[in-house]
Amino acid sequence: MPDFVRSTVPEGAVDAHVHAFPPRMFGAVWNYFETRDWTVHREPVERIADTLRTHGVTCAIGLSYPHKTGVARPLNAFMESVGREIPLFRPFASVHPDDGDFRESVDEALASPHIHGFKFQPLVQRFDINDPRLDYLYGACAERGVPLMMHVGRAPEGNEFVGAAFFARLMKRFPTLRACVAHMGAPDYDVFSRDAG
């Protein structure tokens, strides 16, 4: 196991994709989904943890992402507090390449004992995962064995920043990166498994 992994996963079920946002941000996310007729649960992070425990989940990867500049560091601080206060969660941090304090944000997350990886959502964040400004993060993650979760598949809809070609290019550039494609790259499962994996 890489040095970055600071805790063992307890026995039981693991949920590897649980969104966790501060209350105000969660409210905006829920409202947006409902304008799209996507039914979503409306539970704050503490209640999500209770619900997961009820179903036998003993560990959950907590995921968030900044939808615009200036949000990453406060959001990462929130995720760190989730990891500190709710042991069920193994929170991931996130970044935005347009942030002027990008490197500081990366370094803070890597130094935290409560942050366990990074999450990207290019469909919402609207950046190319091969943006050279992200190379500092990729190099640090590859060196330390820090995992990344990336929603680069085209489901539930696509844009100019998602698709298997982006992931394949990234993995050619950083072949030792520990990266997971969220939702198995839906709907292009076969393309991701053939060309990007």
C-alpha positions in Angstrom: 0.0 0.0 0.0 1.3 3.5 -0.8 2.4 5.7 2.1 -0.6 8.0 1.4 -3.1 5.4 2.5 -3.4 6.4 6.2 -6.2 4.0 7.4 -7.5 0.6 6.7 -10.9 0.0 5.3 -13.1 -1.8 7.9 -14.9 -5.0 7.1 -18.2 -4.6 5.4 -19.7 -2.9 2.4 -17.9 0.0 0.8 -19.7 2.7 -1.2 -17.1 4.1 -3.6 -19.1 7.1 -4.9 -21.0 9.3 -2.4 -21.4 13.0 -3.0 -20.9 15.2 0.0 -21.3 19.0 -0.1 -21.9 21.7 2.4 -25.6 22.4 3.0 -26.0 25.5 0.8 -24.1 23.9 -2.1 -26.1 20.6 -1.7 -29.3 22.7 -1.9 -28.2 24.2 -5.2 -27.3 20.8 -6.5 -30.6 19.3 -5.5 -32.6 22.2 -7.0 -30.6 21.9 -10.3 -31.3 18.1 -10.5 -35.0 18.7 -9.9 -35.2 21.1 -12.9 -33.9 18.2 -15.0 -36.6 15.9 -13.5 -33.9 13.8 -11.8 -35.2 12.5 -8.5 -32.6 12.9 -5.8 -32.5 12.2 -2.1 -32.3 15.3 0.1 -30.1 14.4 3.0 -27.2 16.3 4.5 -23.9 14.5 5.0 -24.6 13.3 8.5 -27.9 11.7 7.4 -26.3 10.2 4.4 -23.8 8.5 6.8 -26.7 7.2 8.9 -28.5 5.8 5.8 -25.4 4.1 4.6 -24.8 2.5 8.0 -28.4 1.2 8.0 -27.6 -0.6 4.8 -24.4 -2.2 6.1 -21.9 0.3 4.6 -18.8 0.7 6.8 -16.8 2.9 4.5 -17.7 5.5 1.9 -15.6 7.6 -0.5 -16.9 11.2 -0.1 -16.7 13.1 -3.3 -17.2 16.8 -4.2 -16.0 19.2 -6.8 -15.9 23.0 -7.2 -18.1 24.2 -10.0 -16.3 27.5 -10.4 -13.1 29.2 -9.3 -12.5 30.2 -5.7 -14.5 27.3 -4.3 -11.9 24.5 -4.1 -10.1 25.4 -0.9 -13.2 26.1 1.2 -14.8 22.9 -0.2 -11.7 20.9 0.6 -11.8 22.3 4.1 -15.4 21.1 4.4 -14.4 17.6 3.1 -11.5 17.5 5.6 -14.0 18.3 8.4 -16.2 15.4 7.1 -13.3 13.0 7.4 -12.4 14.2 10.8 -16.0 14.1 12.2 -17.6 11.2 10.4 -15.2 8.2 10.4 -17.3 6.3 7.9 -16.1 8.8 5.2 -12.8 8.7 3.3 -13.2 12.2 1.6 -11.5 13.2 -1.6 -10.5 16.8 -2.4 -10.9 18.6 -5.7 -9.3 21.4 -7.6 -10.1 23.9 -10.3 -7.2 24.7 -12.8 -8.3 28.4 -13.0 -7.6 29.0 -9.3 -4.6 31.2 -8.6 -3.8 29.2 -5.5 -4.0 25.9 -7.3 -0.7 24.5 -6.1 -1.4 25.6 -2.5 -4.7 23.9 -2.6 -3.1 20.7 -3.9 -0.4 20.8 -1.2 -2.9 21.4 1.6 -5.0 18.4 0.5 -2.0 16.1 0.2 -0.8 17.1 3.7 -4.2 16.4 5.3 -4.6 13.1 7.2 -8.4 13.3 6.4 -8.2 13.6 2.6 -7.6 10.4 0.6 -7.6 11.4 -3.1 -9.0 13.8 -5.6 -12.2 14.0 -7.7 -12.9 15.7 -11.0 -16.2 16.3 -12.8 -15.3 17.8 -16.2 -18.9 17.7 -17.3 -19.7 20.4 -14.6 -16.2 21.9 -14.1 -15.7 22.3 -17.9 -12.0 21.7 -18.2 -9.8 19.2 -20.1 -8.2 16.7 -17.7 -5.1 17.1 -19.9 -4.8 20.8 -19.2 -1.0 21.2 -18.4 -1.8 23.2 -15.4 -3.0 20.0 -13.7 0.4 18.2 -14.3 1.6 19.4 -10.9 -1.3 17.5 -9.3 -0.8 14.4 -11.5 2.9 14.2 -10.8 2.4 14.5 -7.0 -0.4 11.9 -7.0 1.6 9.5 -9.2 4.6 9.9 -6.9 2.6 9.3 -3.7 0.1 6.7 -5.0 -2.8 9.1 -4.4 -6.0 8.0 -6.3 -8.1 10.1 -8.5 -11.8 9.7 -9.4 -12.8 11.2 -12.7 -16.2 11.6 -14.2 -15.1 11.6 -17.9 -17.8 9.4 -19.3 -20.6 11.0 -21.4 -23.5 10.0 -19.0 -25.9 11.5 -18.1 -25.0 13.8 -21.0 -21.8 14.9 -22.8 -19.9 18.0 -23.6 -16.5 18.9 -25.2 -14.6 17.8 -22.1 -15.7 14.2 -21.6 -15.1 10.9 -23.4 -12.7 8.0 -23.4 -10.1 9.8 -25.6 -9.4 12.3 -22.8 -8.7 9.6 -20.3 -6.6 7.5 -22.7 -4.4 10.5 -23.4 -4.0 11.2 -19.7 -3.0 7.6 -18.9 -0.4 7.7 -21.7 1.1 10.8 -20.2 1.0 9.5 -16.6 0.9 5.7 -16.8 1.5 5.1 -13.1 -1.4 7.3 -12.0 -4.0 5.5 -9.9 -7.2 6.7 -11.6 -10.8 5.5 -11.6 -13.4 6.4 -14.1 -16.7 7.1 -12.4 -19.7 5.0 -13.4 -17.3 2.8 -15.5 -17.3 5.4 -18.3 -21.1 5.2 -19.0 -22.4 4.9 -21.6 -19.1 3.9 -23.4 -18.1 1.0 -21.2 -16.6 -1.0 -24.1 -14.6 2.0 -25.4 -13.1 2.8 -21.9 -12.2 -0.8 -21.3 -10.6 -1.3 -24.7 -8.9 2.1 -25.4 -8.4 3.7 -22.0 -7.7 0.9 -19.7 
